[in-house]
Amino acid sequence: MTNVTHLPQLADPLNWTSSDSQAVSYLRALAMDAVQKVGNGHPGTAMALAPVAYLLFQRLMTHDPNDPSWLARDRFVLSAGHSSLTLYSQLFLSAYGLTMADLESFRTLGSLTPGHPEYGHTVGVETTTGPLGQGLATAVGMAMAERFDRGLLPGAPIGHRVWVIASDGDLQEGISSEASSLAGTQKLGTLNVIWDDNRISIEGDTEVAFTEDVCARYRAYGWDVHEVDMLAHGDIDVTSLYAALVKAANNTDLPSFIRVRTTIAWPAPRAQGTAKSHGSALGPEEVAATKVELGLDPHKNFQFDAALLADIRNSLSDRIRVVKSAWNQQFTDWQSTSPEGSALLERLLAHQLPQNLDSHLPSFDGISFMATRKASGLCINGIAAAMPELWGGSADLAESNNTWIEGSPSFLPYISESTSPYGRNIHFGIREHAMGAALNGIALDGLSRPFGGTFLVFSDYMRGSVRLSALMQTAVTYVWTHDSIGLGEDGPTHQPVEHLWSLRAIPGLNVVRPADAHETAAAWSATLSLREPTGLILTRQDLPVLSDPSREDIMQGVRRGAYIVVTDAAPEVIIIATGSEVSVAIAAREILSTEGVTSRVISMPCTEWFDRQPSEYRQSVLPPTITARVAVEAGATFGWYKYVGTHGVVVGIDQFGSSASARELFEIYHITPTEVAHASRQSIINSTEK
């Protein structure tokens, strides 16, 4: 049912030699040396995990350093991102392009080895990690995408495994519980999580805060659980570990959890097993003493035997050459028998949209009122008909967020009339933070375009994942509905106030609040073409569907972030609005017109897109000679002064809302045409005062 096509079975037993032991000793020394040189970092975990990472990269994982984007590669996620040397040393060892000089420049300005792994910065890093729990949760999305891709491209040899190393801290963060629960429900059999159970955190023994039976927790989630204890002297039992990893990898029916008991900073004589070794350099005396324990020269730093290094790289190359040769033939055979699938894959790899995608957007001509969340749902379904790679869901809010793709089953690991392991509708459950991270993982997989929905107020619950999306520039679309006090009777707990400017404060995130159904369609079009993290901010309540400007003008205007909706020949005041307040601004202009006051109404759905425009365009929309300006938005006011200046007035809400109808709330909090007209008059007065 969910057979992982062409996924190679791994074999036991392990052929571990003295050369392997020597390589691990060098890796442990490199971890000490790199931290010691820069004076800060996390040596202890990297020392302990050296044999784990070595087994993965050199014995188990399918990966090609000469082709880091190979479709069939296993994905490795170091969720314990503070132990970045665990990954960097393997990238060096495997010849991904990192040199010994890069390890020597660890955590220094401009280096390829920053303090935590960064996607897009260092070849071989699959995702940015550091905030604990994020890596594991992102890996869940990667495993979801792996399964979806197999349904998107039937028969293609693109199956692969996802490997994660997670720390005690990762498993304490709530996001890992959300994500692991979801992974168990989805039966993501290609996902394998290795838990570094060293029982040490910055504050000491984890027993002070972390006492549950973690393995029992993962069994309850529905995972396949394995446990590997240490050898008597405190080091990892590599033979038992390898056997557990092989069993986990070959079980593609359930996600696998491998608990590995380790000693942090092993075999440092005094630092092993201590909290100090977690986040501090060991000191020159301890480093030297540890090198003696490892059988290395205590007077040499950043050492690795050249002949051994060459042997390791040649061995990996030989192993992968056999695997890739077979894969290339499988891929060629698939291309010849699946021309349509091959053409789709070619488009997806090129990050191209289907031709004439905008023609699949719905028309809203002749419609007087519609909530933008409903318009968005119609857009999703129109686009989905032409774009099979589009999929997503909600945090148990599909009916409210309008995120359901009609005619497609649910993405679930069993098949019935309404479910399929390759369905396009994801049930994330009430897990906003895990949803955000999973969306990142899906986007990082590279072949599909994910979206995820919840209420705007609950974007707070997923902010950590959204921030990483912006940092990595993943092509994720967030559908955030119920965008203001306009949601009404659910009251202040559900009414976002500070959220718009809070999200706009995240560098690299586009926040788009369309004014009506036409702008919503334009927003979806622009979002998909840009391939950037974007939040669509949508209303629960119906809004007027604007009859002017033209559809083409709206499409272009939204892409530019702001445009003129309506203007008098010589406006005395400019009114800037977003979302539901654009119609309020238009009504305010009509009031001003009856008084002989000329004005211009600007819709500014996306400040980020507008700020990117050439100065000529920005000044054509907001002429610097017109200093009388008003901004109106049903949210916090402080960010708008960038656009209205010292003479401007902002109409907004700087307090929490109330439980009442939307109509009453807009009146109570003065988000009305009358108030905007009054603010316009005041701004004109301000601009004429000396």
Rosetta blueprint (number, residue, H / E / L):
1 M L
2 T L
3 N L
4 V L
5 T L
6 H L
7 L L
8 P L
9 Q L
10 L L
11 A L
12 D L
13 P L
14 L L
15 N L
16 W L
17 T L
18 S H
19 S H
20 D H
21 S H
22 Q H
23 A H
24 V H
25 S H
26 Y H
27 L H
28 R H
29 A H
30 L H
31 A H
32 M H
33 D H
34 A H
35 V H
36 Q H
37 K H
38 V H
39 G L
40 N L
41 G L
42 H L
43 P H
44 G H
45 T H
46 A H
47 M H
48 A H
49 L H
50 A H
51 P H
52 V H
53 A H
54 Y H
55 L H
56 L H
57 F H
58 Q H
59 R H
60 L H
61 M L
62 T L
63 H L
64 D L
65 P L
66 N L
67 D L
68 P L
69 S L
70 W L
71 L L
72 A L
73 R L
74 D L
75 R E
76 F E
77 V E
78 L E
79 S L
80 A L
81 G H
82 H H
83 S H
84 S H
85 L H
86 T H
87 L H
88 Y H
89 S H
90 Q H
91 L H
92 F H
93 L H
94 S L
95 A L
96 Y L
97 G L
98 L L
99 T L
100 M H
101 A H
102 D H
103 L H
104 E H
105 S L
106 F L
107 R L
108 T L
109 L L
110 G L
111 S L
112 L L
113 T L
114 P L
115 G L
116 H L
117 P L
118 E L
119 Y L
120 G L
121 H L
122 T L
123 V L
124 G L
125 V L
126 E L
127 T L
128 T L
129 T L
130 G L
131 P L
132 L L
133 G L
134 Q H
135 G H
136 L H
137 A H
138 T H
139 A H
140 V H
141 G H
142 M H
143 A H
144 M H
145 A H
146 E H
147 R H
148 F H
149 D H
150 R H
151 G H
152 L H
153 L L
154 P L
155 G L
156 A L
157 P L
158 I L
159 G L
160 H L
161 R L
162 V E
163 W E
164 V E
165 I E
166 A E
167 S E
168 D H
169 G H
170 D H
171 L H
172 Q H
173 E L
174 G H
175 I H
176 S H
177 S H
178 E H
179 A H
180 S H
181 S H
182 L H
183 A H
184 G H
185 T H
186 Q H
187 K L
188 L L
189 G L
190 T L
191 L E
192 N E
193 V E
194 I E
195 W E
196 D E
197 D E
198 N L
199 R L
200 I E
201 S E
202 I L
203 E L
204 G E
205 D E
206 T H
207 E H
208 V H
209 A L
210 F L
211 T L
212 E L
213 D L
214 V H
215 C H
216 A H
217 R H
218 Y H
219 R H
220 A H
221 Y H
222 G L
223 W L
224 D E
225 V E
226 H E
227 E E
228 V E
229 D L
230 M E
231 L L
232 A L
233 H L
234 G L
235 D L
236 I E
237 D L
238 V H
239 T H
240 S H
241 L H
242 Y H
243 A H
244 A H
245 L H
246 V H
247 K H
248 A H
249 A H
250 N H
251 N L
252 T L
253 D L
254 L L
255 P L
256 S E
257 F E
258 I E
259 R E
260 V E
261 R E
262 T L
263 T L
264 I L
265 A L
266 W L
267 P L
268 A L
269 P L
270 R L
271 A L
272 Q L
273 G L
274 T L
275 A L
276 K H
277 S H
278 H H
279 G H
280 S L
281 A L
282 L L
283 G L
284 P H
285 E H
286 E H
287 V H
288 A H
289 A H
290 T H
291 K H
292 V H
293 E H
294 L H
295 G L
296 L L
297 D L
298 P L
299 H L
300 K L
301 N L
302 F L
303 Q L
304 F L
305 D L
306 A H
307 A H
308 L H
309 L H
310 A H
311 D H
312 I H
313 R H
314 N H
315 S H
316 L H
317 S H
318 D H
319 R H
320 I H
321 R H
322 V H
323 V H
324 K H
325 S H
326 A H
327 W H
328 N H
329 Q H
330 Q H
331 F H
332 T H
333 D H
334 W H
335 Q H
336 S H
337 T H
338 S L
339 P H
340 E H
341 G H
342 S H
343 A H
344 L H
345 L H
346 E H
347 R H
348 L H
349 L H
350 A L
351 H L
352 Q L
353 L L
354 P L
355 Q L
356 N L
357 L H
358 D H
359 S H
360 H H
361 L L
362 P L
363 S L
364 F L
365 D L
366 G L
367 I L
368 S L
369 F E
370 M E
371 A L
372 T H
373 R H
374 K H
375 A H
376 S H
377 G H
378 L H
379 C H
380 I H
381 N H
382 G H
383 I H
384 A H
385 A H
386 A H
387 M L
388 P L
389 E L
390 L E
391 W E
392 G E
393 G E
394 S E
395 A L
396 D L
397 L L
398 A H
399 E H
400 S H
401 N H
402 N L
403 T L
404 W L
405 I L
406 E L
407 G L
408 S L
409 P L
410 S E
411 F E
412 L L
413 P L
414 Y L
415 I L
416 S E
417 E L
418 S L
419 T E
420 S E
421 P L
422 Y L
423 G L
424 R L
425 N E
426 I E
427 H E
428 F L
429 G L
430 I L
431 R L
432 E H
433 H H
434 A H
435 M H
436 G H
437 A H
438 A H
439 L H
440 N H
441 G H
442 I H
443 A H
444 L H
445 D H
446 G L
447 L L
448 S L
449 R E
450 P E
451 F E
452 G E
453 G E
454 T E
455 F E
456 L H
457 V H
458 F H
459 S H
460 D H
461 Y H
462 M H
463 R H
464 G H
465 S H
466 V H
467 R H
468 L H
469 S H
470 A H
471 L H
472 M H
473 Q L
474 T L
475 A L
476 V L
477 T E
478 Y E
479 V E
480 W E
481 T E
482 H L
483 D L
484 S L
485 I H
486 G H
487 L H
488 G L
489 E L
490 D L
491 G L
492 P L
493 T L
494 H L
495 Q L
496 P L
497 V L
498 E L
499 H H
500 L H
501 W H
502 S H
503 L H
504 R H
505 A L
506 I L
507 P L
508 G L
509 L L
510 N E
511 V E
512 V E
513 R L
514 P L
515 A L
516 D L
517 A H
518 H H
519 E H
520 T H
521 A H
522 A H
523 A H
524 W H
525 S H
526 A H
527 T H
528 L H
529 S H
530 L H
531 R L
532 E L
533 P L
534 T E
535 G E
536 L E
537 I E
538 L L
539 T L
540 R L
541 Q L
542 D L
543 L E
544 P E
545 V L
546 L L
547 S L
548 D L
549 P L
550 S L
551 R H
552 E H
553 D H
554 I H
555 M H
556 Q H
557 G H
558 V H
559 R H
560 R L
561 G L
562 A L
563 Y E
564 I E
565 V E
566 V E
567 T E
568 D L
569 A L
570 A L
571 P L
572 E L
573 V E
574 I E
575 I E
576 I E
577 A E
578 T L
579 G L
580 S L
581 E H
582 V H
583 S H
584 V H
585 A H
586 I H
587 A H
588 A H
589 R H
590 E H
591 I H
592 L H
593 S H
594 T H
595 E L
596 G L
597 V L
598 T L
599 S E
600 R E
601 V E
602 I E
603 S E
604 M L
605 P L
606 C L
607 T H
608 E H
609 W H
610 F H
611 D H
612 R H
613 Q L
614 P L
615 S H
616 E H
617 Y H
618 R H
619 Q H
620 S H
621 V H
622 L L
623 P L
624 P L
625 T L
626 I L
627 T L
628 A L
629 R E
630 V E
631 A E
632 V E
633 E L
634 A L
635 G L
636 A L
637 T L
638 F H
639 G H
640 W H
641 Y H
642 K H
643 Y H
644 V H
645 G L
646 T L
647 H L
648 G L
649 V E
650 V E
651 V E
652 G L
653 I L
654 D L
655 Q L
656 F L
657 G L
658 S L
659 S L
660 A L
661 S L
662 A H
663 R H
664 E H
665 L H
666 F H
667 E H
668 I H
669 Y L
670 H L
671 I L
672 T L
673 P H
674 T H
675 E H
676 V H
677 A H
678 H H
679 A H
680 S H
681 R H
682 Q H
683 S H
684 I H
685 I H
686 N H
687 S H
688 T H
689 E L
690 K L
